[in-house]
Amino acid sequence: MSNKDETAATRLWRDKVQIREQERDDARARLRVAEEKLAILSAENDLLATENARLRERLNPNADRDRSETERQMAELRGALMPLLSDPLPTTH
């Protein structure tokens, strides 16, 4: 191979390396931007979740107490119905 051919091959190889390095750098830059956007959106999501909880509490400040009462009533009803379901029905023959 002549010196001229080696130089052309070396330049081509170097150009490919530079292109790949540039592609890698661009991908890293896109990743950094995406990570920054994710952090911003996560923080915004946390703020909105906090605001939603505050508004729900203002809308119905007794929601937890009401939910507990409903669950207690359901447990009592379940307790009353389970024996009826486990007893066989009398036959009318």
Chimera marker file (.cmm) of the C-alpha trace (Angstrom):
<marker_set name="trace">
<marker id="1" x="0.000" y="0.000" z="0.000" r="1" g="1" b="0" radius="0.5"/>
<marker id="2" x="1.389" y="3.391" z="-0.881" r="1" g="1" b="0" radius="0.5"/>
<marker id="3" x="1.879" y="6.195" z="1.579" r="1" g="1" b="0" radius="0.5"/>
<marker id="4" x="-0.874" y="8.170" z="-0.195" r="1" g="1" b="0" radius="0.5"/>
<marker id="5" x="-3.360" y="5.273" z="0.245" r="1" g="1" b="0" radius="0.5"/>
<marker id="6" x="-2.461" y="4.924" z="3.912" r="1" g="1" b="0" radius="0.5"/>
<marker id="7" x="-2.980" y="8.621" z="4.457" r="1" g="1" b="0" radius="0.5"/>
<marker id="8" x="-6.415" y="8.503" z="2.787" r="1" g="1" b="0" radius="0.5"/>
<marker id="9" x="-7.374" y="5.407" z="4.810" r="1" g="1" b="0" radius="0.5"/>
<marker id="10" x="-6.134" y="7.057" z="7.998" r="1" g="1" b="0" radius="0.5"/>
<marker id="11" x="-8.135" y="10.196" z="7.253" r="1" g="1" b="0" radius="0.5"/>
<marker id="12" x="-11.280" y="8.152" z="6.585" r="1" g="1" b="0" radius="0.5"/>
<marker id="13" x="-10.799" y="6.228" z="9.808" r="1" g="1" b="0" radius="0.5"/>
<marker id="14" x="-10.185" y="9.470" z="11.759" r="1" g="1" b="0" radius="0.5"/>
<marker id="15" x="-13.294" y="11.050" z="10.198" r="1" g="1" b="0" radius="0.5"/>
<marker id="16" x="-15.416" y="8.054" z="11.239" r="1" g="1" b="0" radius="0.5"/>
<marker id="17" x="-14.018" y="8.272" z="14.769" r="1" g="1" b="0" radius="0.5"/>
<marker id="18" x="-14.824" y="11.991" z="14.925" r="1" g="1" b="0" radius="0.5"/>
<marker id="19" x="-18.362" y="11.379" z="13.656" r="1" g="1" b="0" radius="0.5"/>
<marker id="20" x="-18.937" y="8.669" z="16.268" r="1" g="1" b="0" radius="0.5"/>
<marker id="21" x="-17.513" y="10.885" z="19.025" r="1" g="1" b="0" radius="0.5"/>
<marker id="22" x="-19.802" y="13.724" z="17.928" r="1" g="1" b="0" radius="0.5"/>
<marker id="23" x="-22.807" y="11.357" z="17.888" r="1" g="1" b="0" radius="0.5"/>
<marker id="24" x="-21.867" y="10.171" z="21.392" r="1" g="1" b="0" radius="0.5"/>
<marker id="25" x="-21.510" y="13.740" z="22.650" r="1" g="1" b="0" radius="0.5"/>
<marker id="26" x="-24.874" y="14.676" z="21.104" r="1" g="1" b="0" radius="0.5"/>
<marker id="27" x="-26.531" y="11.663" z="22.741" r="1" g="1" b="0" radius="0.5"/>
<marker id="28" x="-25.048" y="12.630" z="26.117" r="1" g="1" b="0" radius="0.5"/>
<marker id="29" x="-26.312" y="16.190" z="25.687" r="1" g="1" b="0" radius="0.5"/>
<marker id="30" x="-29.818" y="14.903" z="24.858" r="1" g="1" b="0" radius="0.5"/>
<marker id="31" x="-29.650" y="12.660" z="27.933" r="1" g="1" b="0" radius="0.5"/>
<marker id="32" x="-28.720" y="15.614" z="30.169" r="1" g="1" b="0" radius="0.5"/>
<marker id="33" x="-31.621" y="17.653" z="28.780" r="1" g="1" b="0" radius="0.5"/>
<marker id="34" x="-34.015" y="14.739" z="29.309" r="1" g="1" b="0" radius="0.5"/>
<marker id="35" x="-32.785" y="14.264" z="32.896" r="1" g="1" b="0" radius="0.5"/>
<marker id="36" x="-33.279" y="17.980" z="33.595" r="1" g="1" b="0" radius="0.5"/>
<marker id="37" x="-36.798" y="17.853" z="32.151" r="1" g="1" b="0" radius="0.5"/>
<marker id="38" x="-37.549" y="14.770" z="34.247" r="1" g="1" b="0" radius="0.5"/>
<marker id="39" x="-36.380" y="16.527" z="37.411" r="1" g="1" b="0" radius="0.5"/>
<marker id="40" x="-38.518" y="19.580" z="36.609" r="1" g="1" b="0" radius="0.5"/>
<marker id="41" x="-41.595" y="17.482" z="35.821" r="1" g="1" b="0" radius="0.5"/>
<marker id="42" x="-41.113" y="15.330" z="38.928" r="1" g="1" b="0" radius="0.5"/>
<marker id="43" x="-40.917" y="18.424" z="41.119" r="1" g="1" b="0" radius="0.5"/>
<marker id="44" x="-44.010" y="19.858" z="39.455" r="1" g="1" b="0" radius="0.5"/>
<marker id="45" x="-45.825" y="16.555" z="39.934" r="1" g="1" b="0" radius="0.5"/>
<marker id="46" x="-44.941" y="16.557" z="43.645" r="1" g="1" b="0" radius="0.5"/>
<marker id="47" x="-46.242" y="20.113" z="44.012" r="1" g="1" b="0" radius="0.5"/>
<marker id="48" x="-49.484" y="19.226" z="42.236" r="1" g="1" b="0" radius="0.5"/>
<marker id="49" x="-49.964" y="16.112" z="44.374" r="1" g="1" b="0" radius="0.5"/>
<marker id="50" x="-49.500" y="18.220" z="47.515" r="1" g="1" b="0" radius="0.5"/>
<marker id="51" x="-51.945" y="20.813" z="46.220" r="1" g="1" b="0" radius="0.5"/>
<marker id="52" x="-54.495" y="18.109" z="45.330" r="1" g="1" b="0" radius="0.5"/>
<marker id="53" x="-54.248" y="16.649" z="48.832" r="1" g="1" b="0" radius="0.5"/>
<marker id="54" x="-54.713" y="20.105" z="50.367" r="1" g="1" b="0" radius="0.5"/>
<marker id="55" x="-57.768" y="20.796" z="48.205" r="1" g="1" b="0" radius="0.5"/>
<marker id="56" x="-59.285" y="17.389" z="48.965" r="1" g="1" b="0" radius="0.5"/>
<marker id="57" x="-58.851" y="18.055" z="52.675" r="1" g="1" b="0" radius="0.5"/>
<marker id="58" x="-60.592" y="21.433" z="52.313" r="1" g="1" b="0" radius="0.5"/>
<marker id="59" x="-63.398" y="19.872" z="50.288" r="1" g="1" b="0" radius="0.5"/>
<marker id="60" x="-64.092" y="17.143" z="52.852" r="1" g="1" b="0" radius="0.5"/>
<marker id="61" x="-62.114" y="17.524" z="56.070" r="1" g="1" b="0" radius="0.5"/>
<marker id="62" x="-63.808" y="14.449" z="57.564" r="1" g="1" b="0" radius="0.5"/>
<marker id="63" x="-63.004" y="12.113" z="54.657" r="1" g="1" b="0" radius="0.5"/>
<marker id="64" x="-60.695" y="9.876" z="56.696" r="1" g="1" b="0" radius="0.5"/>
<marker id="65" x="-63.190" y="9.606" z="59.545" r="1" g="1" b="0" radius="0.5"/>
<marker id="66" x="-66.048" y="8.926" z="57.101" r="1" g="1" b="0" radius="0.5"/>
<marker id="67" x="-63.989" y="6.296" z="55.283" r="1" g="1" b="0" radius="0.5"/>
<marker id="68" x="-63.167" y="4.577" z="58.577" r="1" g="1" b="0" radius="0.5"/>
<marker id="69" x="-66.842" y="4.600" z="59.564" r="1" g="1" b="0" radius="0.5"/>
<marker id="70" x="-67.854" y="3.100" z="56.213" r="1" g="1" b="0" radius="0.5"/>
<marker id="71" x="-65.202" y="0.393" z="56.513" r="1" g="1" b="0" radius="0.5"/>
<marker id="72" x="-66.386" y="-0.396" z="60.065" r="1" g="1" b="0" radius="0.5"/>
<marker id="73" x="-69.991" y="-0.694" z="58.871" r="1" g="1" b="0" radius="0.5"/>
<marker id="74" x="-68.932" y="-2.952" z="55.993" r="1" g="1" b="0" radius="0.5"/>
<marker id="75" x="-67.040" y="-5.193" z="58.411" r="1" g="1" b="0" radius="0.5"/>
<marker id="76" x="-70.126" y="-5.449" z="60.640" r="1" g="1" b="0" radius="0.5"/>
<marker id="77" x="-72.332" y="-6.267" z="57.663" r="1" g="1" b="0" radius="0.5"/>
<marker id="78" x="-69.846" y="-8.861" z="56.421" r="1" g="1" b="0" radius="0.5"/>
<marker id="79" x="-69.767" y="-10.394" z="59.894" r="1" g="1" b="0" radius="0.5"/>
<marker id="80" x="-73.558" y="-10.625" z="59.939" r="1" g="1" b="0" radius="0.5"/>
<marker id="81" x="-73.832" y="-12.072" z="56.420" r="1" g="1" b="0" radius="0.5"/>
<marker id="82" x="-71.046" y="-14.678" z="56.547" r="1" g="1" b="0" radius="0.5"/>
<marker id="83" x="-72.892" y="-17.025" z="58.942" r="1" g="1" b="0" radius="0.5"/>
<marker id="84" x="-75.945" y="-16.847" z="56.686" r="1" g="1" b="0" radius="0.5"/>
<marker id="85" x="-73.852" y="-17.787" z="53.669" r="1" g="1" b="0" radius="0.5"/>
<marker id="86" x="-72.155" y="-20.679" z="55.427" r="1" g="1" b="0" radius="0.5"/>
<marker id="87" x="-75.424" y="-22.244" z="56.727" r="1" g="1" b="0" radius="0.5"/>
<marker id="88" x="-77.144" y="-24.486" z="54.181" r="1" g="1" b="0" radius="0.5"/>
<marker id="89" x="-80.582" y="-23.370" z="53.103" r="1" g="1" b="0" radius="0.5"/>
<marker id="90" x="-83.442" y="-25.539" z="54.359" r="1" g="1" b="0" radius="0.5"/>
<marker id="91" x="-85.108" y="-27.583" z="51.635" r="1" g="1" b="0" radius="0.5"/>
<marker id="92" x="-88.879" y="-27.314" z="51.177" r="1" g="1" b="0" radius="0.5"/>
<marker id="93" x="-89.647" y="-30.897" z="50.170" r="1" g="1" b="0" radius="0.5"/>
<link id1="1" id2="2" r="1" g="1" b="0" radius="0.2"/>
<link id1="2" id2="3" r="1" g="1" b="0" radius="0.2"/>
<link id1="3" id2="4" r="1" g="1" b="0" radius="0.2"/>
<link id1="4" id2="5" r="1" g="1" b="0" radius="0.2"/>
<link id1="5" id2="6" r="1" g="1" b="0" radius="0.2"/>
<link id1="6" id2="7" r="1" g="1" b="0" radius="0.2"/>
<link id1="7" id2="8" r="1" g="1" b="0" radius="0.2"/>
<link id1="8" id2="9" r="1" g="1" b="0" radius="0.2"/>
<link id1="9" id2="10" r="1" g="1" b="0" radius="0.2"/>
<link id1="10" id2="11" r="1" g="1" b="0" radius="0.2"/>
<link id1="11" id2="12" r="1" g="1" b="0" radius="0.2"/>
<link id1="12" id2="13" r="1" g="1" b="0" radius="0.2"/>
<link id1="13" id2="14" r="1" g="1" b="0" radius="0.2"/>
<link id1="14" id2="15" r="1" g="1" b="0" radius="0.2"/>
<link id1="15" id2="16" r="1" g="1" b="0" radius="0.2"/>
<link id1="16" id2="17" r="1" g="1" b="0" radius="0.2"/>
<link id1="17" id2="18" r="1" g="1" b="0" radius="0.2"/>
<link id1="18" id2="19" r="1" g="1" b="0" radius="0.2"/>
<link id1="19" id2="20" r="1" g="1" b="0" radius="0.2"/>
<link id1="20" id2="21" r="1" g="1" b="0" radius="0.2"/>
<link id1="21" id2="22" r="1" g="1" b="0" radius="0.2"/>
<link id1="22" id2="23" r="1" g="1" b="0" radius="0.2"/>
<link id1="23" id2="24" r="1" g="1" b="0" radius="0.2"/>
<link id1="24" id2="25" r="1" g="1" b="0" radius="0.2"/>
<link id1="25" id2="26" r="1" g="1" b="0" radius="0.2"/>
<link id1="26" id2="27" r="1" g="1" b="0" radius="0.2"/>
<link id1="27" id2="28" r="1" g="1" b="0" radius="0.2"/>
<link id1="28" id2="29" r="1" g="1" b="0" radius="0.2"/>
<link id1="29" id2="30" r="1" g="1" b="0" radius="0.2"/>
<link id1="30" id2="31" r="1" g="1" b="0" radius="0.2"/>
<link id1="31" id2="32" r="1" g="1" b="0" radius="0.2"/>
<link id1="32" id2="33" r="1" g="1" b="0" radius="0.2"/>
<link id1="33" id2="34" r="1" g="1" b="0" radius="0.2"/>
<link id1="34" id2="35" r="1" g="1" b="0" radius="0.2"/>
<link id1="35" id2="36" r="1" g="1" b="0" radius="0.2"/>
<link id1="36" id2="37" r="1" g="1" b="0" radius="0.2"/>
<link id1="37" id2="38" r="1" g="1" b="0" radius="0.2"/>
<link id1="38" id2="39" r="1" g="1" b="0" radius="0.2"/>
<link id1="39" id2="40" r="1" g="1" b="0" radius="0.2"/>
<link id1="40" id2="41" r="1" g="1" b="0" radius="0.2"/>
<link id1="41" id2="42" r="1" g="1" b="0" radius="0.2"/>
<link id1="42" id2="43" r="1" g="1" b="0" radius="0.2"/>
<link id1="43" id2="44" r="1" g="1" b="0" radius="0.2"/>
<link id1="44" id2="45" r="1" g="1" b="0" radius="0.2"/>
<link id1="45" id2="46" r="1" g="1" b="0" radius="0.2"/>
<link id1="46" id2="47" r="1" g="1" b="0" radius="0.2"/>
<link id1="47" id2="48" r="1" g="1" b="0" radius="0.2"/>
<link id1="48" id2="49" r="1" g="1" b="0" radius="0.2"/>
<link id1="49" id2="50" r="1" g="1" b="0" radius="0.2"/>
<link id1="50" id2="51" r="1" g="1" b="0" radius="0.2"/>
<link id1="51" id2="52" r="1" g="1" b="0" radius="0.2"/>
<link id1="52" id2="53" r="1" g="1" b="0" radius="0.2"/>
<link id1="53" id2="54" r="1" g="1" b="0" radius="0.2"/>
<link id1="54" id2="55" r="1" g="1" b="0" radius="0.2"/>
<link id1="55" id2="56" r="1" g="1" b="0" radius="0.2"/>
<link id1="56" id2="57" r="1" g="1" b="0" radius="0.2"/>
<link id1="57" id2="58" r="1" g="1" b="0" radius="0.2"/>
<link id1="58" id2="59" r="1" g="1" b="0" radius="0.2"/>
<link id1="59" id2="60" r="1" g="1" b="0" radius="0.2"/>
<link id1="60" id2="61" r="1" g="1" b="0" radius="0.2"/>
<link id1="61" id2="62" r="1" g="1" b="0" radius="0.2"/>
<link id1="62" id2="63" r="1" g="1" b="0" radius="0.2"/>
<link id1="63" id2="64" r="1" g="1" b="0" radius="0.2"/>
<link id1="64" id2="65" r="1" g="1" b="0" radius="0.2"/>
<link id1="65" id2="66" r="1" g="1" b="0" radius="0.2"/>
<link id1="66" id2="67" r="1" g="1" b="0" radius="0.2"/>
<link id1="67" id2="68" r="1" g="1" b="0" radius="0.2"/>
<link id1="68" id2="69" r="1" g="1" b="0" radius="0.2"/>
<link id1="69" id2="70" r="1" g="1" b="0" radius="0.2"/>
<link id1="70" id2="71" r="1" g="1" b="0" radius="0.2"/>
<link id1="71" id2="72" r="1" g="1" b="0" radius="0.2"/>
<link id1="72" id2="73" r="1" g="1" b="0" radius="0.2"/>
<link id1="73" id2="74" r="1" g="1" b="0" radius="0.2"/>
<link id1="74" id2="75" r="1" g="1" b="0" radius="0.2"/>
<link id1="75" id2="76" r="1" g="1" b="0" radius="0.2"/>
<link id1="76" id2="77" r="1" g="1" b="0" radius="0.2"/>
<link id1="77" id2="78" r="1" g="1" b="0" radius="0.2"/>
<link id1="78" id2="79" r="1" g="1" b="0" radius="0.2"/>
<link id1="79" id2="80" r="1" g="1" b="0" radius="0.2"/>
<link id1="80" id2="81" r="1" g="1" b="0" radius="0.2"/>
<link id1="81" id2="82" r="1" g="1" b="0" radius="0.2"/>
<link id1="82" id2="83" r="1" g="1" b="0" radius="0.2"/>
<link id1="83" id2="84" r="1" g="1" b="0" radius="0.2"/>
<link id1="84" id2="85" r="1" g="1" b="0" radius="0.2"/>
<link id1="85" id2="86" r="1" g="1" b="0" radius="0.2"/>
<link id1="86" id2="87" r="1" g="1" b="0" radius="0.2"/>
<link id1="87" id2="88" r="1" g="1" b="0" radius="0.2"/>
<link id1="88" id2="89" r="1" g="1" b="0" radius="0.2"/>
<link id1="89" id2="90" r="1" g="1" b="0" radius="0.2"/>
<link id1="90" id2="91" r="1" g="1" b="0" radius="0.2"/>
<link id1="91" id2="92" r="1" g="1" b="0" radius="0.2"/>
<link id1="92" id2="93" r="1" g="1" b="0" radius="0.2"/>
</marker_set>
